[in-house]
Amino acid sequence: MIKITAKPIDVQKVIDTASSLGAGAVNVFIGTVRDSVHNKHVRWLEYEAYESMAVAEIRMIIDEAAHRWQLQGWAVSHRVGTLKPGEVAVVVAVAAVHRKESFEACQFIIDAIKAKVPIWKKEVFEGGEAWVSANPPLVIHSN
Amino acid sequence: MNLKVFGVARDIMGGGEIALTDSIHSVGELKALLLNRYPKLKELNSLVIAVNQKYASDEVSVAETDEIAVIPPVSGG
């Protein structure tokens, strides 16, 4: 299951989809919205996706993970739209025979999603907003 | 040539669907045109073009029938 959804993610459903009677381990990563970034209070995040390509890229990431580790099951769900602090933005669930593979594959998948998948988030603060990672950080030189 | 534009690139270029009338044959040409026409794109950490939902390097050719997207730095997850 690869899902991009504007509705709150059903975390248990993602886990159940990944689970398998052949698995001794189900590893779950849950990405949540923080309430502060660099000491600034986050009011909400806005997520958007190039949906068709995002699904294709996630599929390629899963294929690579399945090639490197033996997976008994997997499922990914990513939310789009307006998310408040505390809400779930992404869930990755991976089932494997043993826990070592489940930890490694789960980390690989979420790291690759963050690096490659065409999804973007904008942080909305009091009095401002910023697209995450869009620009290099401002460096202020003092003389 | 129609472009799908996302995220901060959409803010910079002024729309999520941009139509170009210029004659463009490659990703490299397209990037050069966009950076020239929308200089604020140069301030971004990265700018990548996707052709038919695949990341494309400069030498990839582009045609009117291709689906072309302007991909600013991603921040999913």
Backbone of each chain as ProteinMPNN parsed JSONL, in Angstrom:
{"seq_chain_A": "MIKITAKPIDVQKVIDTASSLGAGAVNVFIGTVRDSVHNKHVRWLEYEAYESMAVAEIRMIIDEAAHRWQLQGWAVSHRVGTLKPGEVAVVVAVAAVHRKESFEACQFIIDAIKAKVPIWKKEVFEGGEAWVSANPPLVIHSN", "coords_chain_A": {"N_chain_A": [[0.844, -1.202, 0.0], [0.658, 2.09, -0.984], [-0.032, 5.22, -0.065], [-1.264, 8.466, -0.594], [-2.743, 10.913, 1.163], [-5.368, 13.206, 2.055], [-6.717, 12.957, 4.302], [-6.794, 12.262, 7.889], [-4.264, 9.989, 8.899], [-4.771, 6.538, 9.167], [-3.23, 4.904, 11.369], [-3.119, 2.312, 12.453], [-4.204, 0.833, 10.4], [-2.217, 0.999, 8.454], [-0.186, -0.409, 9.726], [-1.448, -2.906, 9.975], [-1.715, -3.566, 7.28], [0.932, -3.926, 6.51], [1.645, -6.043, 8.068], [2.403, -9.531, 8.591], [1.972, -13.04, 8.755], [4.277, -14.404, 8.489], [6.172, -12.788, 9.546], [8.415, -11.855, 12.118], [8.77, -9.465, 13.11], [7.457, -6.169, 13.12], [8.158, -3.073, 12.007], [7.655, 0.299, 12.712], [7.595, 3.557, 11.525], [6.657, 6.718, 12.565], [5.978, 9.86, 11.462], [5.711, 12.981, 12.855], [4.137, 16.215, 13.394], [5.955, 18.877, 14.661], [5.822, 21.354, 17.32], [7.552, 23.451, 17.408], [10.267, 25.052, 15.741], [13.623, 25.787, 15.412], [13.415, 27.468, 17.689], [11.114, 28.858, 17.06], [7.629, 29.24, 17.187], [5.526, 26.897, 15.756], [2.663, 27.242, 13.862], [1.104, 25.825, 12.036], [1.63, 23.238, 9.52], [1.881, 23.115, 5.963], [1.397, 20.709, 3.637], [2.249, 19.546, 0.394], [1.931, 17.56, -2.599], [3.368, 16.159, -5.572], [1.507, 14.205, -6.808], [1.229, 11.799, -8.481], [3.861, 11.302, -9.301], [5.077, 11.122, -6.829], [4.022, 8.774, -5.734], [5.099, 6.962, -7.582], [7.844, 7.301, -7.081], [8.007, 6.481, -4.419], [7.335, 3.841, -4.739], [9.583, 2.927, -6.154], [11.496, 3.217, -4.183], [10.606, 1.366, -2.276], [10.922, -0.943, -3.825], [13.699, -0.992, -3.978], [14.333, -1.328, -1.302], [13.188, -3.834, -0.847], [14.819, -5.336, -2.373], [17.219, -5.174, -1.04], [16.723, -6.045, 1.57], [15.033, -8.833, 3.006], [11.683, -8.608, 2.811], [8.642, -9.095, 4.494], [6.352, -7.749, 4.367], [4.926, -4.456, 3.733], [4.067, -0.981, 4.054], [3.105, 2.319, 3.204], [2.062, 5.529, 4.116], [1.312, 8.845, 3.367], [0.519, 12.08, 4.4], [-1.248, 14.914, 3.057], [-1.933, 18.46, 2.87], [-3.252, 20.685, 5.382], [-1.636, 20.541, 8.424], [-1.664, 20.29, 11.914], [0.437, 20.883, 14.852], [1.406, 17.865, 16.39], [-0.083, 16.232, 14.797], [-0.117, 13.39, 12.544], [2.142, 12.997, 9.962], [3.366, 11.175, 8.247], [3.565, 7.659, 7.749], [5.488, 4.76, 7.933], [5.584, 1.366, 7.53], [7.142, -1.715, 8.098], [7.539, -5.144, 7.619], [9.383, -7.954, 8.694], [11.217, -11.038, 8.849], [13.061, -11.102, 10.912], [14.073, -8.768, 13.537], [16.266, -7.08, 12.987], [16.448, -6.62, 10.199], [14.023, -5.363, 9.854], [14.27, -2.934, 11.271], [16.387, -1.742, 9.845], [15.456, -1.617, 7.172], [13.168, -0.044, 7.453], [14.219, 2.408, 8.336], [15.808, 3.016, 6.116], [13.82, 3.364, 4.159], [12.26, 5.597, 5.073], [14.248, 7.565, 5.186], [14.956, 7.723, 2.485], [12.548, 8.524, 1.374], [12.382, 11.101, 2.43], [14.52, 12.254, 1.142], [14.048, 12.098, -1.625], [11.379, 12.055, -2.612], [8.793, 13.758, -4.389], [7.421, 15.742, -2.49], [6.371, 18.452, -0.508], [6.85, 20.697, 2.269], [5.544, 23.47, 4.052], [6.31, 25.662, 6.614], [4.307, 27.369, 8.881], [4.527, 30.171, 10.782], [4.06, 32.431, 13.615], [3.551, 35.45, 12.16], [4.954, 34.844, 9.78], [6.19, 32.632, 7.164], [7.709, 29.666, 5.819], [9.138, 27.69, 3.266], [10.295, 24.508, 3.828], [13.714, 23.706, 3.847], [14.198, 25.041, 1.458], [15.88, 27.199, 0.883], [19.372, 28.124, 1.411], [20.499, 28.394, 4.837], [20.265, 31.587, 6.428], [23.168, 33.463, 6.913], [24.514, 35.429, 9.333], [26.822, 37.893, 9.476], [28.968, 39.281, 11.869], [30.67, 42.343, 12.452]], "CA_chain_A": [[0.0, 0.0, 0.0], [1.284, 3.422, -0.972], [-1.176, 6.121, -0.053], [-1.118, 9.892, -0.319], [-4.109, 11.213, 1.562], [-5.625, 14.466, 2.747], [-7.432, 12.608, 5.542], [-5.897, 11.771, 8.946], [-3.773, 8.647, 8.585], [-5.169, 5.44, 10.056], [-1.945, 4.266, 11.63], [-3.312, 0.867, 12.646], [-4.438, 0.233, 9.077], [-0.909, 0.886, 7.796], [0.488, -1.517, 10.412], [-2.117, -4.165, 9.611], [-1.411, -3.85, 5.87], [2.308, -4.403, 6.418], [1.866, -7.236, 8.898], [2.371, -10.817, 7.896], [2.173, -14.144, 9.683], [5.66, -14.841, 8.339], [7.09, -11.798, 10.126], [8.651, -11.83, 13.556], [8.911, -8.062, 13.505], [6.885, -5.09, 12.305], [8.772, -1.82, 12.439], [6.795, 1.4, 12.272], [8.044, 4.93, 11.721], [5.568, 7.686, 12.495], [6.48, 11.235, 11.404], [4.7, 13.865, 13.43], [4.389, 17.655, 13.261], [6.432, 19.503, 15.893], [5.236, 22.68, 17.551], [8.528, 24.527, 17.302], [11.429, 24.818, 14.892], [14.579, 26.888, 15.654], [12.847, 28.368, 18.692], [9.929, 29.574, 16.587], [6.42, 28.454, 17.387], [4.882, 26.513, 14.499], [1.2, 27.243, 13.973], [0.717, 24.617, 11.298], [2.401, 22.941, 8.305], [1.113, 22.817, 4.76], [2.09, 19.715, 2.813], [1.687, 19.283, -0.929], [2.645, 16.491, -3.304], [3.182, 15.867, -7.004], [1.035, 12.919, -6.345], [1.523, 10.625, -9.328], [5.296, 11.014, -9.253], [5.413, 10.727, -5.457], [3.703, 7.348, -5.612], [6.095, 6.231, -8.388], [9.141, 7.346, -6.401], [7.925, 5.63, -3.226], [7.367, 2.457, -5.238], [10.983, 2.608, -6.473], [12.199, 3.085, -2.905], [10.197, 0.068, -1.725], [11.584, -1.977, -4.637], [15.102, -1.066, -3.585], [14.375, -1.913, 0.047], [12.871, -5.269, -0.965], [15.997, -5.949, -2.997], [18.329, -5.218, -0.088], [16.33, -6.817, 2.748], [13.873, -9.662, 2.711], [10.535, -8.028, 3.486], [7.413, -9.912, 4.499], [5.24, -6.844, 4.074], [5.275, -3.048, 3.878], [2.985, -0.034, 3.734], [3.487, 3.728, 3.396], [0.991, 6.505, 3.927], [1.784, 10.218, 3.575], [-0.61, 13.016, 4.398], [-1.058, 16.239, 2.467], [-2.912, 19.435, 3.368], [-2.856, 21.47, 6.547], [-1.45, 19.67, 9.591], [-1.314, 21.025, 13.132], [1.381, 20.158, 15.716], [0.863, 16.648, 16.98], [-0.701, 15.355, 13.799], [0.772, 12.435, 11.874], [2.388, 13.378, 8.57], [3.773, 10.03, 7.432], [3.758, 6.374, 8.435], [6.138, 3.703, 7.16], [5.581, 0.105, 8.293], [7.892, -2.761, 7.398], [7.553, -6.426, 8.33], [10.471, -8.839, 8.293], [11.301, -12.233, 9.708], [13.804, -10.721, 12.119], [13.976, -7.327, 13.815], [17.373, -6.296, 12.422], [16.064, -6.192, 8.852], [12.865, -4.44, 9.926], [14.785, -1.613, 11.653], [17.208, -1.183, 8.772], [14.634, -1.297, 5.999], [12.272, 1.063, 7.79], [15.025, 3.637, 8.306], [16.178, 3.275, 4.719], [12.663, 3.853, 3.404], [11.88, 6.969, 5.441], [15.337, 8.459, 4.776], [14.871, 7.906, 1.039], [11.354, 9.344, 1.114], [12.694, 12.495, 2.74], [15.523, 12.786, 0.21], [13.774, 11.996, -3.063], [9.992, 12.03, -3.091], [8.304, 15.115, -4.621], [6.456, 16.231, -1.501], [6.948, 19.657, 0.08], [6.116, 21.258, 3.384], [5.766, 24.87, 4.383], [6.045, 25.935, 8.024], [3.637, 28.66, 9.105], [4.827, 30.675, 12.126], [3.478, 33.754, 13.878], [4.211, 36.51, 11.383], [5.808, 34.44, 8.668], [6.128, 31.24, 6.729], [8.895, 29.292, 5.055], [9.222, 26.36, 2.693], [11.393, 23.821, 4.494], [14.911, 23.35, 3.061], [14.208, 25.646, 0.115], [17.038, 28.103, 0.721], [20.415, 27.932, 2.415], [20.203, 29.21, 6.012], [20.865, 32.93, 6.423], [24.323, 33.583, 7.803], [24.665, 36.847, 9.681], [28.202, 38.165, 9.879], [29.122, 40.488, 12.703], [32.0, 42.954, 12.225]], "C_chain_A": [[0.875, 1.246, 0.0], [0.127, 4.4, -1.074], [-0.727, 7.549, 0.213], [-2.544, 10.35, -0.02], [-4.24, 12.558, 2.267], [-6.333, 14.201, 4.08], [-6.43, 12.152, 6.604], [-5.532, 10.309, 8.692], [-4.267, 7.642, 9.633], [-3.924, 4.598, 10.295], [-2.093, 2.747, 11.765], [-3.514, 0.168, 11.308], [-3.119, 0.045, 8.336], [-0.154, -0.306, 8.395], [-0.119, -2.855, 9.976], [-1.814, -4.564, 8.177], [-0.017, -4.433, 5.723], [2.482, -5.758, 7.079], [1.69, -8.518, 8.123], [2.628, -11.905, 8.926], [3.6, -14.671, 9.606], [6.658, -13.921, 9.033], [7.188, -11.956, 11.626], [8.717, -10.406, 14.067], [8.154, -7.161, 12.542], [7.47, -3.807, 12.851], [7.96, -0.661, 11.872], [7.477, 2.73, 12.555], [6.833, 5.834, 11.575], [6.178, 9.074, 12.516], [5.385, 12.169, 11.877], [5.103, 15.332, 13.293], [4.775, 18.22, 14.623], [5.794, 20.87, 16.082], [6.271, 23.795, 17.54], [9.719, 24.093, 16.456], [12.344, 26.015, 15.077], [13.992, 27.927, 16.596], [11.663, 29.197, 18.203], [8.723, 28.657, 16.741], [5.757, 28.178, 16.042], [3.373, 26.506, 14.706], [0.632, 26.033, 13.231], [1.681, 24.416, 10.142], [1.426, 22.737, 7.149], [1.945, 21.879, 3.903], [1.42, 19.657, 1.444], [2.538, 18.231, -1.631], [2.378, 16.561, -4.8], [2.797, 14.399, -6.973], [1.444, 11.72, -7.185], [3.011, 10.276, -9.271], [5.725, 10.578, -7.847], [5.15, 9.239, -5.254], [4.733, 6.506, -6.378], [7.443, 6.18, -7.678], [9.13, 6.467, -5.153], [7.986, 4.165, -3.638], [8.806, 2.034, -5.554], [11.789, 2.411, -5.2], [11.868, 1.745, -2.261], [10.874, -1.069, -2.489], [13.036, -2.129, -4.227], [15.224, -1.705, -2.208], [14.136, -3.418, -0.018], [14.042, -6.033, -1.563], [17.117, -6.139, -1.986], [18.012, -6.046, 1.15], [15.149, -7.693, 2.362], [12.7, -9.111, 3.499], [9.34, -8.975, 3.395], [6.203, -9.055, 4.15], [5.689, -5.412, 4.273], [4.039, -2.217, 3.59], [3.478, 1.365, 4.05], [2.257, 4.595, 3.205], [1.522, 7.893, 4.259], [0.59, 11.152, 3.459], [-0.239, 14.288, 3.651], [-2.15, 17.152, 3.022], [-2.359, 20.164, 4.577], [-2.797, 20.573, 7.771], [-1.029, 20.514, 10.793], [-0.294, 20.219, 13.936], [0.696, 18.973, 16.381], [0.251, 15.714, 15.97], [0.349, 14.498, 13.113], [0.901, 12.796, 10.401], [2.687, 12.171, 7.688], [3.92, 8.788, 8.312], [4.4, 5.4, 7.458], [6.129, 2.459, 8.033], [6.243, -0.969, 7.453], [7.877, -4.03, 8.241], [8.671, -7.3, 7.778], [10.494, -10.032, 9.247], [11.956, -11.872, 11.031], [13.856, -9.211, 12.289], [15.072, -6.508, 13.152], [16.985, -5.738, 11.048], [14.931, -5.164, 8.91], [13.315, -3.038, 10.309], [15.501, -0.965, 10.469], [16.364, -0.76, 7.58], [13.728, -0.107, 6.264], [13.025, 2.389, 7.741], [15.395, 4.013, 6.876], [15.016, 3.925, 3.974], [12.316, 5.287, 3.784], [12.98, 7.955, 5.045], [15.251, 8.747, 3.278], [13.635, 8.741, 0.666], [11.679, 10.815, 1.324], [13.661, 13.092, 1.725], [14.987, 12.953, -1.209], [12.337, 12.274, -3.505], [9.46, 13.45, -3.263], [7.098, 15.463, -3.751], [7.152, 17.406, -0.829], [6.155, 20.104, 1.287], [6.538, 22.69, 3.647], [5.404, 25.05, 5.847], [5.375, 27.302, 8.136], [3.834, 29.047, 10.563], [3.948, 31.89, 12.397], [4.242, 34.744, 13.017], [5.15, 36.035, 10.293], [5.6, 32.992, 8.293], [7.348, 30.941, 5.882], [8.766, 27.878, 4.536], [10.46, 25.692, 3.266], [12.479, 23.456, 3.486], [15.008, 24.014, 1.703], [15.473, 26.447, -0.143], [18.113, 27.757, 1.731], [20.082, 28.798, 3.633], [20.895, 30.564, 5.899], [22.06, 32.932, 7.361], [24.516, 35.056, 8.078], [26.083, 37.05, 10.181], [28.233, 39.387, 10.78], [30.531, 41.022, 12.528], [32.621, 43.441, 13.526]], "O_chain_A": [[1.722, 1.427, 0.874], [-0.607, 4.403, -2.062], [0.073, 7.814, 1.11], [-3.441, 10.192, -0.847], [-3.336, 12.99, 2.982], [-6.521, 15.115, 4.884], [-5.335, 11.704, 6.265], [-6.38, 9.5, 8.318], [-4.18, 7.889, 10.836], [-3.609, 3.696, 9.519], [-1.273, 1.992, 11.242], [-3.051, -0.954, 11.11], [-2.928, -0.967, 7.66], [0.439, -1.107, 7.672], [0.596, -3.803, 9.653], [-1.672, -5.749, 7.876], [0.201, -5.33, 4.909], [3.36, -6.534, 6.7], [0.944, -8.591, 7.146], [3.409, -11.715, 9.858], [4.082, -15.31, 10.542], [7.847, -14.23, 9.103], [6.19, -12.163, 12.316], [8.72, -10.155, 15.273], [8.192, -7.347, 11.326], [7.295, -3.488, 14.027], [7.622, -0.649, 10.688], [7.888, 3.0, 13.684], [6.081, 5.741, 10.605], [6.835, 9.439, 13.491], [4.268, 12.147, 11.36], [6.278, 15.644, 13.098], [4.046, 18.075, 15.604], [5.29, 21.471, 15.132], [5.912, 24.967, 17.65], [10.119, 22.928, 16.459], [11.9, 27.152, 14.919], [14.065, 29.127, 16.331], [11.257, 30.146, 18.874], [8.791, 27.46, 16.461], [5.463, 29.102, 15.283], [2.866, 25.846, 15.613], [-0.218, 25.313, 13.754], [2.46, 25.311, 9.814], [0.307, 22.257, 7.329], [3.057, 22.214, 3.495], [0.195, 19.711, 1.335], [3.708, 18.036, -1.302], [1.302, 16.97, -5.235], [3.628, 13.499, -7.092], [1.952, 10.733, -6.654], [3.378, 9.104, -9.202], [6.632, 9.759, -7.698], [5.969, 8.532, -4.666], [5.183, 5.47, -5.889], [8.108, 5.144, -7.67], [10.114, 5.789, -4.858], [8.614, 3.348, -2.964], [9.201, 0.908, -5.253], [12.66, 1.544, -5.138], [12.759, 1.064, -1.754], [11.342, -2.037, -1.89], [13.553, -3.242, -4.137], [16.111, -2.526, -1.974], [14.803, -4.187, 0.674], [14.232, -7.219, -1.295], [17.869, -7.112, -2.044], [18.9, -6.676, 1.723], [14.359, -7.332, 1.49], [12.714, -9.141, 4.73], [9.074, -9.57, 2.35], [5.172, -9.556, 3.701], [6.715, -5.164, 4.908], [3.087, -2.685, 2.965], [4.181, 1.578, 5.038], [1.502, 4.418, 2.249], [2.118, 8.093, 5.318], [-0.233, 11.035, 2.551], [0.924, 14.689, 3.614], [-3.152, 16.688, 3.566], [-1.146, 20.246, 4.769], [-3.781, 19.921, 8.12], [-0.137, 21.356, 10.686], [-0.165, 19.011, 13.737], [-0.433, 19.067, 16.863], [0.078, 14.527, 16.245], [1.535, 14.826, 13.099], [-0.094, 12.889, 9.681], [2.306, 12.144, 6.518], [4.344, 8.87, 9.464], [3.944, 5.227, 6.328], [6.617, 2.494, 9.163], [5.956, -1.122, 6.266], [8.169, -3.992, 9.436], [8.882, -7.38, 6.568], [9.868, -10.019, 10.307], [11.5, -12.26, 12.106], [13.705, -8.461, 11.325], [14.84, -5.356, 12.787], [17.165, -4.552, 10.769], [14.89, -4.221, 8.12], [12.819, -2.055, 9.758], [15.26, 0.195, 10.134], [16.541, 0.334, 7.043], [13.543, 0.743, 5.393], [12.538, 3.37, 7.18], [15.306, 5.176, 6.481], [15.196, 4.906, 3.252], [12.098, 6.117, 2.901], [12.679, 9.068, 4.611], [15.451, 9.884, 2.85], [13.685, 9.563, -0.25], [11.311, 11.668, 0.517], [13.632, 14.297, 1.473], [15.421, 13.853, -1.928], [12.104, 12.682, -4.643], [9.651, 14.279, -2.373], [5.95, 15.477, -4.195], [8.361, 17.376, -0.603], [4.939, 19.923, 1.342], [7.699, 23.069, 3.493], [4.325, 24.645, 6.279], [5.839, 28.276, 7.543], [3.375, 28.351, 11.468], [3.19, 32.328, 11.532], [5.462, 34.858, 13.138], [6.066, 36.766, 9.917], [4.933, 32.231, 8.993], [7.951, 31.843, 5.299], [8.342, 26.975, 5.256], [11.556, 26.248, 3.198], [12.186, 22.954, 2.401], [15.817, 23.6, 0.872], [16.06, 26.39, -1.223], [17.829, 27.174, 2.778], [19.442, 29.838, 3.481], [21.985, 30.666, 5.336], [21.964, 32.45, 8.49], [24.666, 35.849, 7.149], [26.496, 36.458, 11.179], [27.602, 40.403, 10.489], [31.486, 40.248, 12.464], [33.729, 43.976, 13.518]]}, "seq_chain_B": "MNLKVFGVARDIMGGGEIALTDSIHSVGELKALLLNRYPKLKELNSLVIAVNQKYASDEVSVAETDEIAVIPPVSGG", "coords_chain_B": {"N_chain_B": [[4.439, 24.641, -24.395], [3.662, 23.05, -21.418], [4.032, 23.531, -17.952], [4.133, 21.906, -14.809], [4.149, 23.28, -11.667], [5.613, 23.386, -8.462], [5.439, 23.912, -4.86], [7.773, 26.199, -3.428], [8.733, 27.071, -5.841], [6.449, 27.493, -7.315], [5.424, 29.709, -5.999], [7.407, 31.565, -6.689], [7.314, 31.548, -9.515], [4.768, 32.26, -10.02], [2.533, 30.657, -10.401], [0.847, 27.435, -10.566], [0.538, 26.096, -12.877], [2.186, 26.647, -15.699], [2.446, 28.094, -18.863], [4.626, 27.86, -21.528], [5.765, 29.536, -24.415], [8.063, 29.397, -25.705], [10.585, 27.849, -27.77], [11.754, 24.857, -26.841], [14.11, 22.307, -26.333], [15.514, 20.651, -24.659], [16.092, 19.517, -21.264], [18.134, 20.926, -20.055], [18.109, 23.316, -21.545], [15.611, 24.255, -20.796], [15.897, 24.651, -18.006], [17.862, 26.661, -18.015], [16.434, 28.706, -19.23], [14.377, 29.127, -17.354], [15.777, 29.875, -15.029], [16.828, 32.235, -15.896], [14.553, 33.738, -16.538], [13.158, 33.761, -14.154], [14.75, 34.862, -11.794], [14.862, 34.529, -8.998], [14.744, 31.841, -8.596], [17.321, 31.005, -8.584], [18.18, 31.308, -6.03], [17.449, 29.122, -4.646], [18.086, 25.975, -2.968], [18.177, 23.876, -4.706], [17.163, 22.948, -8.041], [15.201, 20.977, -9.907], [14.201, 19.216, -12.807], [11.422, 17.284, -13.755], [10.571, 14.838, -16.094], [7.857, 13.374, -17.519], [7.295, 12.238, -15.03], [9.721, 11.374, -14.035], [12.87, 12.059, -12.623], [14.992, 14.213, -14.427], [18.008, 14.652, -16.2], [20.167, 17.271, -17.532], [20.638, 16.676, -20.271], [18.476, 15.336, -21.209], [15.882, 15.1, -23.59], [13.051, 17.195, -24.366], [9.607, 17.197, -25.197], [6.582, 18.553, -26.67], [4.49, 16.924, -25.888], [5.267, 15.806, -23.536], [5.022, 15.351, -19.956], [5.89, 17.82, -17.841], [7.602, 18.853, -14.986], [8.412, 21.244, -12.479], [10.627, 21.024, -9.958], [11.25, 22.063, -6.86], [13.478, 22.156, -3.911], [12.897, 19.167, -2.132], [10.798, 18.246, 0.639], [9.457, 16.252, 2.059], [7.974, 13.811, 4.306]], "CA_chain_B": [[4.935, 23.654, -23.4], [3.02, 23.309, -20.128], [4.817, 23.08, -16.807], [3.513, 21.812, -13.487], [5.111, 23.921, -10.771], [5.26, 23.043, -7.087], [6.113, 24.478, -3.702], [8.287, 27.562, -3.492], [8.876, 27.436, -7.262], [5.149, 28.033, -7.71], [5.363, 31.086, -5.463], [8.333, 32.391, -7.464], [6.928, 31.653, -10.923], [3.449, 32.877, -10.08], [1.422, 29.765, -10.739], [1.094, 25.996, -10.529], [0.545, 25.609, -14.269], [2.775, 27.728, -16.495], [2.555, 27.736, -20.279], [5.729, 28.541, -22.22], [5.65, 29.495, -25.875], [9.422, 29.3, -26.259], [10.95, 26.561, -28.362], [12.726, 24.25, -25.919], [14.334, 20.925, -26.766], [16.155, 19.814, -23.641], [15.939, 19.928, -19.862], [19.15, 21.962, -19.831], [17.597, 24.577, -22.109], [14.48, 24.69, -19.975], [16.427, 25.169, -16.748], [18.534, 27.938, -18.282], [15.383, 29.688, -19.483], [13.65, 29.415, -16.116], [16.658, 30.614, -14.116], [16.976, 33.565, -16.456], [13.284, 34.453, -16.487], [12.746, 33.855, -12.752], [16.053, 34.813, -11.108], [14.773, 34.073, -7.6], [14.96, 30.382, -8.571], [18.749, 30.769, -8.338], [18.433, 31.333, -4.582], [17.029, 27.857, -4.039], [19.125, 24.96, -2.777], [18.228, 23.004, -5.885], [16.025, 23.017, -8.943], [15.274, 19.792, -10.746], [13.068, 19.056, -13.725], [10.962, 15.903, -13.961], [9.912, 14.629, -17.376], [7.012, 12.177, -17.404], [7.366, 11.737, -13.655], [11.043, 10.857, -13.681], [13.872, 13.118, -12.561], [15.685, 14.242, -15.709], [19.228, 15.467, -16.244], [20.165, 18.326, -18.551], [20.679, 16.255, -21.677], [17.217, 14.689, -21.596], [15.13, 15.981, -24.485], [11.664, 17.434, -23.975], [8.683, 17.409, -26.306], [5.292, 19.157, -26.305], [3.592, 15.915, -25.3], [5.783, 15.334, -22.255], [4.571, 15.991, -18.715], [7.114, 18.425, -17.3], [7.363, 19.453, -13.679], [9.507, 22.0, -11.863], [10.73, 20.433, -8.638], [12.18, 22.724, -5.936], [13.969, 21.204, -2.901], [11.809, 18.4, -1.529], [10.79, 18.257, 2.11], [8.412, 15.366, 2.541], [8.314, 13.012, 5.476]], "C_chain_B": [[4.323, 24.006, -22.045], [3.836, 22.729, -18.991], [3.925, 22.963, -15.585], [4.557, 22.357, -12.519], [4.662, 23.736, -9.326], [5.994, 23.886, -6.07], [6.553, 25.922, -3.901], [8.479, 28.012, -4.945], [7.57, 28.019, -7.786], [4.993, 29.468, -7.223], [6.217, 32.026, -6.325], [7.825, 32.612, -8.888], [5.51, 32.166, -11.11], [2.323, 31.955, -10.497], [1.823, 28.31, -10.739], [1.079, 25.363, -11.914], [1.029, 26.785, -15.113], [2.896, 27.25, -17.929], [3.685, 28.547, -20.903], [5.519, 28.42, -23.724], [7.018, 29.357, -26.534], [9.652, 27.908, -26.836], [12.071, 25.961, -27.51], [12.874, 22.784, -26.253], [14.923, 20.02, -25.696], [15.883, 20.368, -22.252], [16.911, 21.054, -19.548], [18.691, 23.326, -20.324], [16.483, 25.132, -21.246], [14.967, 25.309, -18.672], [17.066, 26.541, -16.961], [17.488, 29.045, -18.48], [14.688, 30.097, -18.187], [14.503, 30.25, -15.151], [16.837, 32.059, -14.593], [15.696, 34.385, -16.279], [12.812, 34.674, -15.059], [13.994, 33.773, -11.876], [15.979, 34.333, -9.659], [14.937, 32.555, -7.493], [16.423, 30.066, -8.258], [19.05, 30.711, -6.839], [18.078, 30.013, -3.904], [18.197, 26.897, -3.909], [19.272, 24.049, -3.992], [17.038, 23.307, -6.778], [16.17, 21.857, -9.917], [14.028, 19.738, -11.629], [12.705, 17.582, -13.782], [10.248, 15.851, -15.306], [9.161, 13.306, -17.292], [7.252, 11.45, -16.09], [8.659, 11.035, -13.305], [11.994, 12.047, -13.636], [14.718, 13.051, -13.829], [16.916, 15.135, -15.639], [19.209, 16.353, -17.485], [20.049, 17.825, -19.989], [19.389, 15.571, -22.137], [16.415, 15.634, -22.488], [13.676, 16.091, -24.024], [10.817, 17.725, -25.206], [7.367, 17.972, -25.773], [4.38, 18.187, -25.551], [4.066, 15.391, -23.948], [5.122, 16.061, -21.083], [5.825, 16.508, -18.023], [6.796, 19.126, -15.992], [8.62, 20.14, -13.168], [9.524, 21.631, -10.389], [11.728, 21.222, -7.78], [12.605, 21.734, -4.854], [12.825, 20.497, -2.18], [11.93, 18.394, -0.006], [9.635, 17.428, 2.648], [8.856, 14.636, 3.797], [8.263, 13.793, 6.763]], "O_chain_B": [[4.454, 25.138, -21.58], [4.279, 21.582, -19.052], [3.066, 23.813, -15.349], [5.715, 21.942, -12.55], [3.487, 23.907, -9.002], [7.025, 24.492, -6.361], [5.828, 26.747, -4.456], [8.395, 29.204, -5.241], [7.582, 28.936, -8.608], [4.493, 30.33, -7.945], [5.8, 33.139, -6.646], [7.894, 33.725, -9.409], [5.097, 32.472, -12.229], [1.261, 32.424, -10.907], [2.999, 27.981, -10.893], [1.546, 24.239, -12.101], [0.343, 27.801, -15.22], [3.382, 26.15, -18.191], [3.698, 29.775, -20.815], [5.149, 27.365, -24.239], [7.125, 29.218, -27.752], [9.009, 26.933, -26.446], [13.184, 26.485, -27.464], [11.878, 22.085, -26.437], [14.852, 18.795, -25.792], [15.498, 21.525, -22.086], [16.563, 22.015, -18.862], [18.847, 24.342, -19.647], [16.418, 26.336, -20.995], [14.498, 26.377, -18.279], [16.839, 27.468, -16.183], [17.633, 30.159, -17.975], [14.442, 31.281, -17.956], [14.018, 31.202, -14.54], [16.979, 32.979, -13.788], [15.742, 35.561, -15.919], [12.138, 35.664, -14.776], [14.266, 32.731, -11.281], [16.953, 33.78, -9.149], [15.237, 32.04, -6.416], [16.733, 28.997, -7.733], [20.056, 30.133, -6.427], [18.375, 29.814, -2.726], [19.178, 26.992, -4.646], [20.351, 23.523, -4.265], [16.032, 23.856, -6.327], [17.149, 21.773, -10.659], [12.946, 20.166, -11.229], [13.587, 16.726, -13.851], [9.424, 16.711, -15.618], [9.749, 12.258, -17.029], [7.391, 10.228, -16.044], [8.702, 10.205, -12.396], [11.94, 12.932, -14.491], [15.116, 11.969, -14.258], [16.87, 16.234, -15.088], [18.359, 16.207, -18.364], [19.429, 18.479, -20.828], [19.233, 15.266, -23.319], [16.281, 16.82, -22.185], [13.147, 15.189, -23.374], [11.253, 18.408, -26.133], [7.076, 17.88, -24.58], [3.602, 18.591, -24.688], [3.36, 14.627, -23.29], [4.719, 17.219, -21.196], [6.711, 15.733, -17.662], [5.84, 19.896, -15.902], [9.739, 19.679, -13.395], [8.566, 21.888, -9.66], [12.936, 21.065, -7.955], [12.153, 20.589, -4.861], [11.901, 21.139, -1.679], [13.021, 18.521, 0.55], [8.929, 17.841, 3.568], [9.971, 14.824, 4.284], [8.528, 13.241, 7.831]]}, "name": "protein", "num_of_chains": 2, "seq": "MIKITAKPIDVQKVIDTASSLGAGAVNVFIGTVRDSVHNKHVRWLEYEAYESMAVAEIRMIIDEAAHRWQLQGWAVSHRVGTLKPGEVAVVVAVAAVHRKESFEACQFIIDAIKAKVPIWKKEVFEGGEAWVSANPPLVIHSNMNLKVFGVARDIMGGGEIALTDSIHSVGELKALLLNRYPKLKELNSLVIAVNQKYASDEVSVAETDEIAVIPPVSGG"}
